[in-house]
Amino acid sequence: MSEPVHPNDIRISDVERKAAEATLRSAVDAGVLDLNEFDSRVQSIWQARTRGELAAVSADLPEAERPGPSGGRIAMTVLTIVWLSLSGLNLIVWLLLGVTLEWFYPWWVWVLVPPGAVLGTLWACGIGRKRPLPPRD
């Protein structure tokens, strides 16, 4: 039976390296790192093999320098809010017309379902999903 591996000794993927590089880029944008130090740290990131080595590269950076939500996540959230608002408005209009005119053809389905299916598919494909950042130990 093998012993459990310490979290700092877990091997990292290129996705984690790219996330760490994004953290350094935001530190450069904020003026925390200069370009020479950024270059040196990026080389260290791509030479790192474990989470502990990767965390050491950005351990001295302030937490605020970690990247925020991606543009895709913000766009998907806004589109979903707009779709929900318009869908709710259409349902209310349909109900009011149905009560006053006694006419209940469900036309709102044509307004609600196609864009909802597209949004659902985009969310299911991972558009706008949060990307995991490497742990800071």
C-alpha positions in Angstrom: 0.0 0.0 0.0 1.4 3.4 -1.0 1.6 6.4 1.3 -0.5 9.5 0.5 1.3 12.2 -1.4 1.6 15.6 0.3 -0.3 18.3 -1.7 2.9 20.2 -2.4 4.4 17.1 -4.1 1.5 16.6 -6.6 2.7 17.0 -10.1 1.2 20.0 -12.0 -0.3 20.4 -15.5 0.2 23.0 -18.2 -3.2 24.4 -17.2 -1.9 25.1 -13.7 1.3 26.7 -15.2 -0.8 28.9 -17.5 -2.9 30.0 -14.5 0.2 30.9 -12.5 1.6 32.8 -15.5 -1.7 34.8 -15.6 -1.2 35.6 -11.9 2.3 37.0 -12.8 0.9 39.0 -15.7 -1.6 40.7 -13.5 1.2 41.5 -11.0 3.2 43.1 -13.9 0.1 45.1 -14.9 -0.3 46.3 -11.3 3.4 47.3 -11.1 4.3 44.7 -8.5 6.8 43.0 -10.8 9.1 44.4 -13.4 9.6 42.6 -16.8 13.0 41.1 -15.8 11.6 39.5 -12.7 8.5 38.4 -14.6 10.7 36.7 -17.2 12.7 34.9 -14.5 9.6 33.8 -12.7 7.9 32.5 -15.9 10.9 30.4 -16.6 10.6 29.0 -13.1 7.0 28.3 -13.6 7.7 26.2 -16.8 10.5 24.3 -15.0 8.3 23.6 -12.0 7.1 20.0 -11.6 5.1 20.1 -8.4 2.5 22.3 -6.8 5.0 23.3 -4.1 7.5 24.5 -6.6 4.8 26.4 -8.5 3.4 28.1 -5.3 6.9 29.3 -4.4 7.1 31.3 -7.6 4.3 33.6 -6.5 4.3 33.2 -2.7 5.5 36.8 -2.1 2.7 38.4 -4.3 -0.3 39.9 -2.7 -3.5 38.0 -2.9 -5.2 40.8 -4.8 -3.0 40.2 -7.8 -4.6 36.9 -8.6 -6.8 37.1 -11.7 -10.5 37.8 -11.3 -13.4 36.4 -13.3 -12.8 35.9 -16.9 -14.5 38.0 -19.6 -16.3 34.9 -20.8 -17.8 34.3 -17.3 -19.0 37.9 -17.1 -20.5 37.8 -20.6 -22.3 34.6 -19.9 -23.7 35.9 -16.6 -25.0 39.1 -18.3 -26.5 37.1 -21.1 -28.2 34.7 -18.7 -29.6 37.6 -16.6 -30.9 39.3 -19.8 -32.5 36.0 -21.0 -34.1 35.4 -17.6 -35.5 39.0 -17.5 -37.0 38.8 -21.0 -38.4 35.3 -20.4 -40.0 36.5 -17.2 -41.5 39.5 -18.9 -42.8 37.4 -21.8 -44.5 35.0 -19.3 -46.1 37.9 -17.5 -47.4 39.4 -20.7 -48.7 35.9 -21.8 -50.5 35.4 -18.5 -52.1 38.9 -18.6 -53.2 38.3 -22.2 -54.5 34.9 -21.3 -56.5 36.2 -18.4 -58.0 39.2 -20.2 -58.5 37.7 -23.7 -58.9 34.1 -22.6 -56.4 33.2 -25.2 -53.7 30.7 -24.1 -51.6 29.8 -27.1 -48.1 29.3 -25.6 -46.2 31.7 -27.9 -43.7 32.4 -25.1 -42.1 29.0 -25.8 -40.7 30.3 -29.0 -39.1 33.3 -27.2 -37.9 31.3 -24.2 -36.7 27.9 -25.4 -34.3 28.6 -28.4 -32.1 31.2 -26.7 -32.3 29.2 -23.4 -31.1 26.1 -25.2 -28.1 28.0 -26.7 -27.2 29.4 -23.3 -27.6 26.0 -21.6 -25.3 24.5 -24.2 -22.7 27.2 -23.8 -22.7 26.7 -20.0 -22.6 22.9 -20.4 -19.5 23.3 -22.7 -17.7 25.2 -20.1 -18.0 28.7 -21.5 -17.8 31.1 -18.5 -16.8 28.3 -16.1 -14.4 29.3 -13.4 -10.9 28.1 -14.0 -9.1 26.6 -11.0 -6.1 28.5 -9.7 -3.1 26.6 -8.4 -3.2 26.3 -4.6 -1.1 28.6 -2.5 0.5 26.7 0.4 
